[in-house]
């Protein structure tokens, strides 16, 4: 057991999350679920949001369990559902609870997107499915409705990047693509037609690349 390496994985889904400990002895990987917790949308007035602060508390609780059991972690990985995102202020503050992809703010945004950019060209540039829950249409709804958050946001982070930021203190993007897109919304196509600001989008890092940086997390 002296040579066994231990890793913690967070698997966050739309309905539940869990912290899983992996022990690798060089030949076999043994998995142990340390903590499981519920997830889901929270209705606030007419909007549907994710309670990412509670999820962060559950993640810290899992880290606390590791500390209590004397588990020496070699690394932490996490995976979440897609399409949703958070906006971060200049001082690192979370600007509101992220919207749930089932929120009604994207109603009519497919038609608005096609009005700004021909359907065929949008597909050729992004390669993504035409689903109103996708990140592009969520952002477009904020532009159309003149959300004040876009004026004060410094960075745009997908949900896993938000938790990586809280774990490491680094604001890094996942891979620069917009849910399967070929070019990414920070390039001229979407900047010119959808009026997103280039500065919002964090420095990109390939999926799976280790951050190799940690910060102190108080559990």
Z-matrix of the N, CA and C atoms (Angstrom, degrees):
N
C 1 1.463
C 2 1.522 1 112.47
N 3 1.349 2 116.48 1 -14.57
C 4 1.462 3 119.18 2 -176.60
C 5 1.521 4 111.91 3 -63.97
N 6 1.344 5 116.54 4 -30.45
C 7 1.461 6 120.64 5 -178.15
C 8 1.526 7 112.42 6 -93.92
N 9 1.313 8 116.91 7 3.08
C 10 1.466 9 119.98 8 -178.06
C 11 1.522 10 110.85 9 -72.74
N 12 1.328 11 115.57 10 131.55
C 13 1.462 12 121.44 11 176.61
C 14 1.525 13 108.90 12 -99.59
N 15 1.335 14 115.85 13 140.45
C 16 1.453 15 121.07 14 -176.93
C 17 1.527 16 110.55 15 -120.06
N 18 1.328 17 115.18 16 133.25
C 19 1.457 18 122.36 17 -178.19
C 20 1.525 19 108.81 18 -130.94
N 21 1.329 20 115.63 19 149.78
C 22 1.462 21 120.80 20 177.19
C 23 1.520 22 109.27 21 -115.24
N 24 1.333 23 115.71 22 129.45
C 25 1.466 24 121.30 23 178.69
C 26 1.525 25 109.31 24 -117.68
N 27 1.331 26 115.76 25 132.12
C 28 1.462 27 121.10 26 173.07
C 29 1.522 28 108.24 27 -104.40
N 30 1.315 29 115.77 28 124.15
C 31 1.462 30 122.90 29 179.02
C 32 1.522 31 107.00 30 -114.67
N 33 1.324 32 116.23 31 104.35
C 34 1.469 33 121.36 32 -175.94
C 35 1.517 34 109.58 33 -109.24
N 36 1.320 35 115.97 34 115.36
C 37 1.450 36 121.61 35 178.28
C 38 1.513 37 111.45 36 -109.43
N 39 1.318 38 116.02 37 177.92
C 40 1.458 39 120.88 38 -176.51
C 41 1.524 40 112.74 39 -69.40
N 42 1.339 41 118.21 40 -20.32
C 43 1.458 42 120.93 41 -178.46
C 44 1.523 43 113.76 42 -117.70
N 45 1.332 44 117.55 43 -20.18
C 46 1.461 45 119.67 44 -179.91
C 47 1.524 46 109.67 45 -158.07
N 48 1.330 47 114.94 46 164.52
C 49 1.455 48 121.23 47 176.56
C 50 1.513 49 109.25 48 -137.67
N 51 1.319 50 115.87 49 162.87
C 52 1.458 51 119.33 50 178.86
C 53 1.517 52 110.06 51 -155.42
N 54 1.327 53 114.86 52 152.73
C 55 1.443 54 121.79 53 172.58
C 56 1.509 55 108.29 54 -109.63
N 57 1.334 56 117.12 55 124.08
C 58 1.464 57 122.11 56 -174.60
C 59 1.524 58 109.31 57 -120.32
N 60 1.316 59 116.01 58 128.47
C 61 1.455 60 121.67 59 177.14
C 62 1.520 61 109.29 60 -93.23
N 63 1.331 62 115.10 61 129.33
C 64 1.447 63 120.18 62 176.56
C 65 1.521 64 110.51 63 -112.93
N 66 1.344 65 116.10 64 128.99
C 67 1.467 66 121.74 65 177.21
C 68 1.527 67 108.29 66 -114.52
N 69 1.336 68 116.17 67 121.11
C 70 1.459 69 121.60 68 -177.81
C 71 1.520 70 109.68 69 -118.67
N 72 1.338 71 116.26 70 119.75
C 73 1.464 72 120.94 71 -176.76
C 74 1.525 73 112.63 72 -98.86
N 75 1.318 74 116.51 73 11.72
C 76 1.454 75 120.77 74 -178.16
C 77 1.508 76 113.06 75 101.34
N 78 1.327 77 115.87 76 -18.33
C 79 1.459 78 120.87 77 179.73
C 80 1.531 79 112.25 78 -129.11
N 81 1.306 80 115.55 79 -40.31
C 82 1.458 81 119.82 80 -176.60
C 83 1.521 82 110.82 81 -126.04
N 84 1.327 83 113.90 82 147.40
C 85 1.463 84 121.14 83 176.43
C 86 1.526 85 108.25 84 -110.69
N 87 1.320 86 116.94 85 122.00
C 88 1.451 87 122.65 86 178.15
C 89 1.525 88 109.21 87 -109.36
N 90 1.328 89 116.42 88 129.42
C 91 1.457 90 121.58 89 -177.02
C 92 1.527 91 110.92 90 -109.81
N 93 1.318 92 114.93 91 140.83
C 94 1.465 93 121.46 92 178.42
C 95 1.523 94 109.13 93 -138.90
N 96 1.318 95 115.66 94 122.20
C 97 1.465 96 119.53 95 177.70
C 98 1.523 97 108.85 96 -77.66
N 99 1.317 98 116.34 97 117.78
C 100 1.460 99 121.30 98 -178.63
C 101 1.523 100 112.52 99 -89.23
N 102 1.332 101 116.27 100 -35.30
C 103 1.465 102 118.86 101 -172.75
C 104 1.521 103 109.33 102 -157.35
N 105 1.313 104 115.96 103 134.40
C 106 1.466 105 121.91 104 175.99
C 107 1.521 106 108.90 105 -126.39
N 108 1.322 107 116.76 106 142.28
C 109 1.461 108 120.00 107 -176.44
C 110 1.530 109 109.88 108 -148.89
N 111 1.322 110 117.19 109 154.41
C 112 1.471 111 120.92 110 -178.33
C 113 1.528 112 112.21 111 -78.30
N 114 1.303 113 115.11 112 157.78
C 115 1.461 114 121.99 113 173.94
C 116 1.526 115 107.69 114 -142.08
N 117 1.315 116 116.85 115 162.51
C 118 1.455 117 120.66 116 179.00
C 119 1.510 118 110.90 117 163.73
N 120 1.312 119 115.41 118 168.38
C 121 1.454 120 120.80 119 -179.44
C 122 1.520 121 112.22 120 -73.22
N 123 1.322 122 115.09 121 150.79
C 124 1.465 123 122.07 122 177.82
C 125 1.525 124 108.17 123 -121.35
N 126 1.319 125 116.83 124 120.79
C 127 1.461 126 121.30 125 -179.55
C 128 1.520 127 110.28 126 -81.21
N 129 1.325 128 116.71 127 124.66
C 130 1.460 129 123.18 128 175.16
C 131 1.524 130 107.21 129 -124.82
N 132 1.335 131 116.14 130 110.14
C 133 1.462 132 121.31 131 -172.98
C 134 1.524 133 108.80 132 53.55
N 135 1.339 134 118.91 133 -115.99
C 136 1.461 135 120.91 134 -177.27
C 137 1.519 136 112.99 135 -103.59
N 138 1.327 137 117.35 136 12.09
C 139 1.464 138 120.83 137 -176.71
C 140 1.522 139 111.22 138 -117.69
N 141 1.339 140 115.25 139 154.09
C 142 1.455 141 121.98 140 178.96
C 143 1.524 142 109.03 141 -115.71
N 144 1.334 143 116.55 142 125.42
C 145 1.461 144 121.83 143 -174.42
C 146 1.529 145 110.99 144 -127.61
N 147 1.339 146 114.95 145 166.07
C 148 1.456 147 122.16 146 168.26
C 149 1.530 148 108.81 147 -97.89
N 150 1.321 149 116.18 148 141.09
C 151 1.464 150 120.71 149 176.81
C 152 1.537 151 107.79 150 -92.79
N 153 1.335 152 115.90 151 76.53
C 154 1.466 153 119.77 152 -175.91
C 155 1.525 154 111.97 153 -70.46
N 156 1.317 155 117.84 154 -23.66
C 157 1.464 156 119.72 155 177.63
C 158 1.526 157 110.74 156 -67.92
N 159 1.322 158 116.99 157 -38.28
C 160 1.467 159 119.00 158 176.57
C 161 1.525 160 110.07 159 -68.71
N 162 1.334 161 117.18 160 -39.28
C 163 1.465 162 120.12 161 177.70
C 164 1.527 163 110.77 162 -61.70
N 165 1.320 164 115.96 163 -40.00
C 166 1.466 165 120.15 164 177.16
C 167 1.526 166 110.36 165 -63.26
N 168 1.326 167 116.56 166 -38.98
C 169 1.462 168 120.42 167 177.36
C 170 1.528 169 110.91 168 -63.30
N 171 1.331 170 117.12 169 -39.34
C 172 1.462 171 121.04 170 177.81
C 173 1.530 172 110.56 171 -66.05
N 174 1.329 173 117.17 172 -38.91
C 175 1.462 174 120.89 173 177.87
C 176 1.526 175 110.69 174 -64.88
N 177 1.330 176 116.56 175 -43.14
C 178 1.465 177 119.63 176 178.06
C 179 1.529 178 110.71 177 -64.79
N 180 1.332 179 116.70 178 -34.57
C 181 1.447 180 120.00 179 176.55
C 182 1.526 181 111.33 180 -62.30
N 183 1.329 182 116.23 181 -37.52
C 184 1.465 183 120.46 182 177.50
C 185 1.519 184 110.70 183 -67.29
N 186 1.325 185 117.19 184 -41.12
C 187 1.467 186 120.76 185 176.22
C 188 1.519 187 111.15 186 -62.86
N 189 1.326 188 116.00 187 -36.82
C 190 1.465 189 120.34 188 177.85
C 191 1.531 190 110.88 189 -64.60
N 192 1.334 191 117.11 190 -38.48
C 193 1.456 192 120.97 191 176.38
C 194 1.530 193 110.72 192 -60.66
N 195 1.343 194 115.46 193 -41.94
C 196 1.465 195 119.54 194 178.62
C 197 1.529 196 110.69 195 -61.67
N 198 1.327 197 115.71 196 -42.80
C 199 1.466 198 119.71 197 -179.68
C 200 1.525 199 110.94 198 -65.00
N 201 1.330 200 116.63 199 -41.83
C 202 1.464 201 120.72 200 -179.26
C 203 1.526 202 111.95 201 -64.01
N 204 1.339 203 115.97 202 -31.80
C 205 1.457 204 120.33 203 -178.68
C 206 1.529 205 112.37 204 -91.59
N 207 1.328 206 116.36 205 3.87
C 208 1.451 207 120.24 206 179.27
C 209 1.513 208 114.33 207 68.25
N 210 1.327 209 117.15 208 29.50
C 211 1.465 210 121.58 209 -178.71
C 212 1.523 211 109.41 210 -82.73
N 213 1.318 212 116.47 211 119.62
C 214 1.458 213 122.90 212 179.83
C 215 1.522 214 108.45 213 -92.21
N 216 1.332 215 116.97 214 106.01
C 217 1.460 216 121.66 215 -174.41
C 218 1.526 217 111.95 216 -86.21
N 219 1.332 218 115.26 217 133.62
C 220 1.463 219 121.40 218 174.82
C 221 1.522 220 111.56 219 -84.33
N 222 1.335 221 116.10 220 -23.28
C 223 1.462 222 119.52 221 -179.33
C 224 1.509 223 111.17 222 -175.08
N 225 1.336 224 115.40 223 164.47
C 226 1.464 225 122.94 224 179.40
C 227 1.521 226 107.89 225 -129.65
N 228 1.313 227 116.24 226 133.53
C 229 1.461 228 121.36 227 175.56
C 230 1.511 229 110.03 228 -126.72
N 231 1.330 230 116.78 229 156.24
C 232 1.463 231 118.53 230 177.76
C 233 1.520 232 110.88 231 -148.15
N 234 1.314 233 113.83 232 152.40
C 235 1.458 234 122.01 233 178.58
C 236 1.520 235 107.34 234 -139.96
N 237 1.318 236 116.97 235 140.06
C 238 1.464 237 120.62 236 179.75
C 239 1.522 238 109.90 237 -134.26
N 240 1.326 239 114.63 238 176.47
C 241 1.465 240 119.75 239 171.58
C 242 1.534 241 108.82 240 -65.88
N 243 1.321 242 116.34 241 167.98
C 244 1.462 243 119.97 242 -174.99
C 245 1.520 244 114.04 243 -101.16
N 246 1.292 245 115.40 244 -174.02
C 247 1.471 246 131.37 245 172.07
C 248 1.533 247 116.33 246 68.05
N 249 1.324 248 119.36 247 -29.36
C 250 1.464 249 119.82 248 -176.82
C 251 1.527 250 111.68 249 -87.81
N 252 1.329 251 115.94 250 160.54
C 253 1.457 252 120.87 251 -171.26
C 254 1.522 253 111.07 252 -151.93
N 255 1.330 254 114.31 253 169.31
C 256 1.465 255 121.80 254 176.64
C 257 1.520 256 108.98 255 -126.62
N 258 1.318 257 116.14 256 152.56
C 259 1.456 258 122.44 257 174.31
C 260 1.528 259 108.14 258 -111.48
N 261 1.334 260 115.03 259 135.53
C 262 1.457 261 121.57 260 -174.72
C 263 1.523 262 110.22 261 -117.34
N 264 1.335 263 116.47 262 136.28
C 265 1.459 264 121.50 263 178.80
C 266 1.519 265 111.77 264 -80.61
N 267 1.335 266 115.83 265 176.11
C 268 1.457 267 121.65 266 -175.79
C 269 1.517 268 113.12 267 -61.39
N 270 1.335 269 116.74 268 -30.32
C 271 1.468 270 119.88 269 -178.86
C 272 1.522 271 112.37 270 -93.58
N 273 1.333 272 116.85 271 11.93
C 274 1.452 273 120.92 272 -179.71
C 275 1.514 274 114.59 273 86.90
N 276 1.329 275 117.19 274 5.76
C 277 1.459 276 121.88 275 -178.52
C 278 1.526 277 111.35 276 -74.61
N 279 1.322 278 116.24 277 137.35
C 280 1.454 279 121.73 278 173.07
C 281 1.524 280 108.86 279 -71.49
N 282 1.322 281 117.12 280 122.81
C 283 1.468 282 121.29 281 -177.52
C 284 1.529 283 109.91 282 -91.59
N 285 1.312 284 114.93 283 79.15
C 286 1.462 285 120.69 284 178.09
C 287 1.520 286 112.40 285 85.72
N 288 1.317 287 115.87 286 158.41
C 289 1.453 288 120.69 287 176.21
C 290 1.538 289 109.09 288 -72.33
N 291 1.330 290 118.26 289 131.94
C 292 1.470 291 120.74 290 -178.31
C 293 1.526 292 112.45 291 -56.44
N 294 1.318 293 115.62 292 145.43
C 295 1.459 294 120.60 293 177.01
C 296 1.523 295 110.73 294 -72.82
N 297 1.319 296 114.87 295 147.98
C 298 1.458 297 123.51 296 173.62
C 299 1.531 298 108.39 297 -80.17
N 300 1.317 299 116.82 298 143.42
C 301 1.467 300 119.70 299 -178.03
C 302 1.526 301 113.07 300 -64.45
N 303 1.335 302 117.49 301 -16.15
C 304 1.461 303 120.54 302 177.57
C 305 1.531 304 112.50 303 -90.61
N 306 1.314 305 117.40 304 3.76
C 307 1.465 306 119.57 305 177.25
C 308 1.529 307 109.47 306 -65.20
N 309 1.325 308 115.51 307 147.75
C 310 1.459 309 120.34 308 -174.37
C 311 1.520 310 115.47 309 -77.66
N 312 1.333 311 118.80 310 2.76
C 313 1.465 312 119.86 311 -176.36
C 314 1.522 313 112.79 312 -67.24
N 315 1.339 314 117.70 313 -17.97
C 316 1.465 315 119.86 314 -179.28
C 317 1.528 316 113.06 315 -90.59
N 318 1.334 317 117.28 316 2.25
C 319 1.473 318 119.29 317 176.80
C 320 1.528 319 109.66 318 -58.96
N 321 1.310 320 116.78 319 127.07
C 322 1.458 321 121.70 320 178.52
C 323 1.515 322 114.83 321 84.13
N 324 1.347 323 117.81 322 -1.26
C 325 1.469 324 119.67 323 -175.69
C 326 1.528 325 113.41 324 -76.61
N 327 1.328 326 117.77 325 -24.89
C 328 1.466 327 119.04 326 174.33
C 329 1.518 328 109.74 327 -62.14
N 330 1.319 329 116.47 328 -47.01
C 331 1.466 330 120.68 329 -179.88
C 332 1.530 331 110.90 330 -63.46
N 333 1.338 332 116.76 331 -38.39
C 334 1.463 333 120.57 332 178.67
C 335 1.522 334 110.84 333 -66.21
N 336 1.327 335 116.66 334 -38.70
C 337 1.463 336 120.55 335 178.33
C 338 1.522 337 110.70 336 -64.33
N 339 1.340 338 117.01 337 -42.98
C 340 1.460 339 120.44 338 -179.24
C 341 1.526 340 110.74 339 -68.66
N 342 1.320 341 117.00 340 -26.40
C 343 1.461 342 120.15 341 176.46
C 344 1.529 343 110.63 342 -68.64
N 345 1.339 344 115.90 343 -35.09
C 346 1.457 345 120.82 344 -178.74
C 347 1.529 346 112.63 345 -84.30
N 348 1.316 347 115.90 346 -27.10
C 349 1.459 348 120.20 347 -177.68
C 350 1.522 349 108.06 348 -148.80
N 351 1.330 350 118.28 349 129.49
C 352 1.467 351 119.92 350 -179.18
C 353 1.523 352 111.78 351 -54.56
N 354 1.303 353 115.11 352 142.09
C 355 1.467 354 121.99 353 -176.51
C 356 1.527 355 111.90 354 -53.22
N 357 1.329 356 116.86 355 -46.15
C 358 1.466 357 120.79 356 -177.84
C 359 1.526 358 111.01 357 -64.05
N 360 1.328 359 116.73 358 -39.97
C 361 1.468 360 119.60 359 -179.40
C 362 1.528 361 110.77 360 -69.34
N 363 1.315 362 116.49 361 -38.63
C 364 1.458 363 120.06 362 178.76
C 365 1.532 364 110.69 363 -61.91
N 366 1.329 365 115.87 364 -42.56
C 367 1.459 366 119.27 365 179.25
C 368 1.529 367 110.96 366 -67.81
N 369 1.332 368 116.55 367 -40.55
C 370 1.459 369 120.29 368 -179.60
C 371 1.523 370 111.30 369 -62.46
N 372 1.336 371 116.28 370 -36.27
C 373 1.465 372 120.03 371 -178.83
C 374 1.531 373 112.60 372 -80.52
N 375 1.323 374 117.54 373 -37.58
C 376 1.468 375 120.26 374 -172.31
C 377 1.522 376 113.37 375 -101.66
N 378 1.333 377 117.18 376 -35.56
C 379 1.456 378 120.60 377 -177.06
C 380 1.511 379 113.89 378 72.12
N 381 1.328 380 117.02 379 7.67
C 382 1.461 381 120.37 380 -176.53
C 383 1.516 382 112.77 381 -92.17
N 384 1.346 383 115.55 382 156.90
C 385 1.455 384 120.95 383 175.42
C 386 1.524 385 109.96 384 -67.67
N 387 1.318 386 115.70 385 152.68
C 388 1.460 387 120.40 386 177.41
C 389 1.532 388 108.93 387 -88.24
N 390 1.326 389 114.94 388 81.98
C 391 1.461 390 122.55 389 178.32
C 392 1.515 391 108.18 390 -122.39
N 393 1.312 392 117.64 391 128.88
C 394 1.458 393 119.93 392 -174.32
C 395 1.524 394 112.98 393 -68.89
N 396 1.343 395 118.08 394 -13.23
C 397 1.462 396 120.03 395 176.95
C 398 1.523 397 111.70 396 -77.67
N 399 1.333 398 118.56 397 -14.10
C 400 1.461 399 120.99 398 -175.01
C 401 1.525 400 111.78 399 -63.61
N 402 1.320 401 114.48 400 155.78
C 403 1.463 402 121.52 401 -173.93
C 404 1.514 403 113.04 402 -56.60
N 405 1.319 404 116.57 403 -41.65
C 406 1.462 405 121.04 404 -178.36
C 407 1.517 406 111.53 405 -54.47
N 408 1.328 407 116.87 406 -44.67
C 409 1.463 408 121.04 407 -176.23
C 410 1.530 409 111.55 408 -77.23
N 411 1.331 410 116.89 409 -27.06
C 412 1.456 411 119.14 410 172.57
C 413 1.531 412 110.56 411 -65.32
N 414 1.330 413 115.24 412 -44.92
C 415 1.467 414 119.27 413 178.02
C 416 1.521 415 111.26 414 -64.75
N 417 1.321 416 116.28 415 -41.29
C 418 1.463 417 119.88 416 179.93
C 419 1.525 418 110.85 417 -60.93
N 420 1.333 419 116.80 418 -37.56
C 421 1.461 420 119.35 419 178.67
C 422 1.522 421 110.95 420 -62.78
N 423 1.336 422 117.19 421 -34.20
C 424 1.465 423 120.22 422 177.72
C 425 1.520 424 110.74 423 -68.65
N 426 1.329 425 116.62 424 -36.40
C 427 1.470 426 120.60 425 176.87
C 428 1.520 427 110.01 426 -66.83
N 429 1.331 428 116.72 427 -47.58
C 430 1.465 429 121.76 428 -177.66
C 431 1.524 430 111.18 429 -61.70
N 432 1.326 431 116.05 430 -40.71
C 433 1.463 432 120.21 431 -177.67
C 434 1.529 433 112.72 432 -91.08
N 435 1.330 434 115.87 433 8.92
C 436 1.474 435 122.38 434 175.83
C 437 1.533 436 111.64 435 52.83
N 438 1.312 437 115.71 436 52.48
C 439 1.458 438 120.17 437 179.08
C 440 1.520 439 110.59 438 -62.66
N 441 1.333 440 118.05 439 127.83
C 442 1.469 441 120.43 440 178.69
C 443 1.523 442 112.57 441 -66.97
N 444 1.320 443 117.37 442 -17.31
C 445 1.471 444 120.44 443 -179.89
C 446 1.519 445 111.39 444 -63.83
N 447 1.329 446 117.00 445 -33.36
C 448 1.459 447 119.78 446 -179.78
C 449 1.526 448 111.71 447 -65.98
N 450 1.315 449 116.92 448 -25.28
C 451 1.460 450 120.70 449 -178.82
C 452 1.524 451 112.33 450 -79.06
N 453 1.316 452 117.02 451 -25.82
C 454 1.470 453 119.93 452 -176.20
C 455 1.524 454 112.82 453 -109.33
N 456 1.325 455 117.32 454 -8.80
C 457 1.459 456 120.32 455 -179.23
C 458 1.517 457 110.93 456 -71.18
N 459 1.330 458 115.24 457 137.81
C 460 1.458 459 120.22 458 173.77
C 461 1.520 460 111.12 459 -97.03
N 462 1.337 461 116.56 460 -38.42
C 463 1.448 462 120.27 461 -176.94
C 464 1.530 463 111.66 462 -136.69
N 465 1.331 464 113.04 463 149.14
C 466 1.456 465 123.83 464 174.44
C 467 1.528 466 106.55 465 -108.28
N 468 1.339 467 117.25 466 126.43
C 469 1.458 468 121.35 467 179.58
C 470 1.522 469 109.57 468 -131.77
N 471 1.336 470 116.16 469 130.81
C 472 1.452 471 118.98 470 170.67
C 473 1.536 472 107.82 471 -65.37
N 474 1.333 473 117.42 472 162.70
C 475 1.461 474 121.21 473 -173.26
C 476 1.536 475 112.87 474 -55.73
N 477 1.341 476 119.94 475 -46.73
C 478 1.475 477 116.88 476 178.39
C 479 1.524 478 112.27 477 -63.50
N 480 1.343 479 116.98 478 -33.33
C 481 1.466 480 120.03 479 178.61
C 482 1.521 481 111.56 480 -68.61
N 483 1.340 482 116.95 481 -30.05
C 484 1.465 483 120.54 482 175.69
C 485 1.524 484 110.25 483 -62.64
N 486 1.338 485 116.64 484 -47.63
C 487 1.465 486 119.57 485 -179.91
C 488 1.530 487 111.02 486 -68.85
N 489 1.323 488 117.18 487 -35.17
C 490 1.468 489 119.56 488 174.26
C 491 1.526 490 111.15 489 -61.47
N 492 1.323 491 116.14 490 -38.44
C 493 1.466 492 121.15 491 177.52
C 494 1.518 493 110.74 492 -62.20
N 495 1.325 494 116.55 493 -44.98
C 496 1.466 495 119.94 494 179.79
C 497 1.527 496 111.99 495 -68.70
N 498 1.327 497 116.84 496 -28.05
C 499 1.465 498 120.60 497 178.25
C 500 1.523 499 112.66 498 -79.47
N 501 1.323 500 116.49 499 -34.66
C 502 1.466 501 120.22 500 -170.67
C 503 1.522 502 114.69 501 -117.51
N 504 1.341 503 117.19 502 -18.74
C 505 1.458 504 119.90 503 -175.84
C 506 1.510 505 113.56 504 82.31
N 507 1.348 506 117.04 505 6.19
C 508 1.463 507 120.98 506 -178.00
C 509 1.521 508 110.45 507 -111.55
N 510 1.330 509 115.89 508 132.02
C 511 1.468 510 121.35 509 178.63
C 512 1.520 511 108.29 510 -96.29
N 513 1.318 512 115.59 511 95.38
C 514 1.454 513 120.80 512 -178.92
C 515 1.512 514 109.84 513 -126.79
N 516 1.337 515 115.60 514 138.73
C 517 1.451 516 120.90 515 178.82
C 518 1.517 517 111.37 516 -80.27
N 519 1.332 518 115.05 517 162.43
C 520 1.457 519 120.17 518 -174.84
C 521 1.516 520 112.00 519 -73.88
N 522 1.327 521 118.63 520 -59.95
C 523 1.450 522 119.08 521 -179.23
C 524 1.518 523 113.10 522 -153.68
N 525 1.331 524 117.69 523 7.69
C 526 1.450 525 120.58 524 174.10
C 527 1.512 526 114.88 525 80.28
N 528 1.309 527 118.90 526 -1.34
C 529 1.448 528 120.56 527 -179.54
C 530 1.520 529 109.77 528 -101.97
N 531 1.319 530 115.82 529 158.59
C 532 1.456 531 120.19 530 179.96
C 533 1.518 532 109.23 531 -106.63
N 534 1.344 533 114.67 532 83.26
C 535 1.459 534 122.01 533 178.30
C 536 1.524 535 111.81 534 51.71
N 537 1.316 536 116.66 535 63.71
C 538 1.454 537 121.81 536 174.96
C 539 1.510 538 113.76 537 95.28
N 540 1.334 539 117.16 538 0.20
C 541 1.447 540 119.94 539 -177.76
C 542 1.514 541 112.97 540 -71.59
N 543 1.333 542 116.39 541 156.54
C 544 1.459 543 121.55 542 -178.10
C 545 1.518 544 112.43 543 -87.03
N 546 1.347 545 116.95 544 -30.57
C 547 1.454 546 118.86 545 -172.85
C 548 1.514 547 114.06 546 -113.33
N 549 1.324 548 117.82 547 -35.49
C 550 1.461 549 119.00 548 179.16
C 551 1.507 550 112.23 549 100.04
N 552 1.321 551 116.09 550 143.30
C 553 1.454 552 120.24 551 -173.17
C 554 1.517 553 113.18 552 -73.15
N 555 1.331 554 119.03 553 -8.60
C 556 1.451 555 119.82 554 -179.52
C 557 1.521 556 112.09 555 -87.79
N 558 1.332 557 118.36 556 2.34
C 559 1.453 558 120.58 557 177.69
C 560 1.530 559 110.38 558 -91.41
N 561 1.311 560 116.61 559 178.09
C 562 1.464 561 121.58 560 -169.14
C 563 1.513 562 113.78 561 -60.80
N 564 1.335 563 118.07 562 -31.02
C 565 1.462 564 120.40 563 -179.18
C 566 1.518 565 111.12 564 -53.52
N 567 1.314 566 116.43 565 -58.01
C 568 1.452 567 120.00 566 -173.59
C 569 1.527 568 112.17 567 -81.80
N 570 1.302 569 117.21 568 -28.68
C 571 1.458 570 119.30 569 177.96
C 572 1.522 571 109.87 570 -64.35
N 573 1.317 572 117.14 571 -43.47
C 574 1.465 573 120.29 572 -176.13
C 575 1.521 574 113.02 573 -78.50
N 576 1.331 575 117.63 574 -34.94
C 577 1.454 576 120.12 575 -175.40
C 578 1.529 577 113.68 576 -94.99
N 579 1.321 578 116.87 577 -26.58
C 580 1.459 579 120.05 578 -175.72
C 581 1.525 580 112.89 579 -114.81
N 582 1.308 581 116.70 580 -0.62
C 583 1.473 582 124.56 581 174.33
C 584 1.529 583 113.06 582 55.90
N 585 1.323 584 117.59 583 46.29
C 586 1.456 585 121.44 584 169.86
C 587 1.526 586 107.56 585 -93.12
N 588 1.301 587 116.26 586 149.68
C 589 1.455 588 120.85 587 -178.23
C 590 1.524 589 110.72 588 -90.70
N 591 1.319 590 116.59 589 129.93
C 592 1.462 591 121.81 590 -179.18
C 593 1.520 592 111.22 591 -55.69
N 594 1.328 593 117.44 592 -37.99
C 595 1.465 594 121.64 593 -174.57
C 596 1.522 595 112.90 594 -65.38
N 597 1.337 596 117.75 595 -18.13
C 598 1.463 597 120.23 596 -178.48
C 599 1.520 598 112.35 597 -66.41
N 600 1.326 599 116.91 598 -29.57
C 601 1.452 600 119.49 599 -167.12
C 602 1.512 601 111.62 600 -91.99
N 603 1.324 602 114.71 601 126.87
C 604 1.459 603 121.42 602 -173.44
C 605 1.519 604 111.62 603 -68.42
N 606 1.341 605 115.25 604 159.55
C 607 1.460 606 120.80 605 175.15
C 608 1.519 607 108.83 606 -57.30
N 609 1.324 608 115.58 607 134.28
C 610 1.455 609 120.28 608 -171.35
C 611 1.522 610 112.72 609 -87.28
N 612 1.319 611 114.67 610 145.81
C 613 1.460 612 122.81 611 177.94
C 614 1.519 613 107.73 612 -136.66
N 615 1.332 614 116.63 613 134.46
C 616 1.460 615 120.35 614 -177.79
C 617 1.519 616 110.89 615 -61.83
N 618 1.332 617 116.58 616 143.23
C 619 1.448 618 121.49 617 178.35
C 620 1.527 619 110.17 618 -57.25
N 621 1.324 620 116.38 619 130.64
C 622 1.450 621 121.09 620 178.89
C 623 1.509 622 114.31 621 94.06
N 624 1.335 623 118.14 622 -14.59
C 625 1.461 624 120.30 623 177.88
C 626 1.522 625 109.41 624 -69.10
N 627 1.328 626 118.20 625 131.41
C 628 1.469 627 119.89 626 179.14
C 629 1.517 628 111.22 627 -69.90
N 630 1.326 629 116.11 628 143.96
C 631 1.456 630 121.11 629 178.40
C 632 1.526 631 110.94 630 -74.78
N 633 1.336 632 117.04 631 -34.27
C 634 1.464 633 123.34 632 179.89
C 635 1.535 634 111.15 633 56.69
N 636 1.315 635 115.32 634 35.61
C 637 1.461 636 119.26 635 178.63
C 638 1.515 637 107.32 636 -151.21
N 639 1.312 638 116.48 637 138.90
C 640 1.466 639 119.94 638 178.68
C 641 1.524 640 109.56 639 -132.34
N 642 1.302 641 115.28 640 162.50
C 643 1.457 642 121.34 641 173.43
C 644 1.517 643 108.01 642 -132.45
N 645 1.302 644 117.01 643 165.93
C 646 1.458 645 121.29 644 179.66
C 647 1.531 646 109.07 645 -74.32
N 648 1.321 647 116.78 646 124.09
C 649 1.465 648 122.24 647 178.85
C 650 1.523 649 108.07 648 -112.69
N 651 1.323 650 116.65 649 116.93
C 652 1.460 651 120.69 650 177.53
C 653 1.521 652 109.51 651 -86.64
N 654 1.324 653 114.69 652 117.22
C 655 1.465 654 119.95 653 -177.44
C 656 1.525 655 112.04 654 -91.18
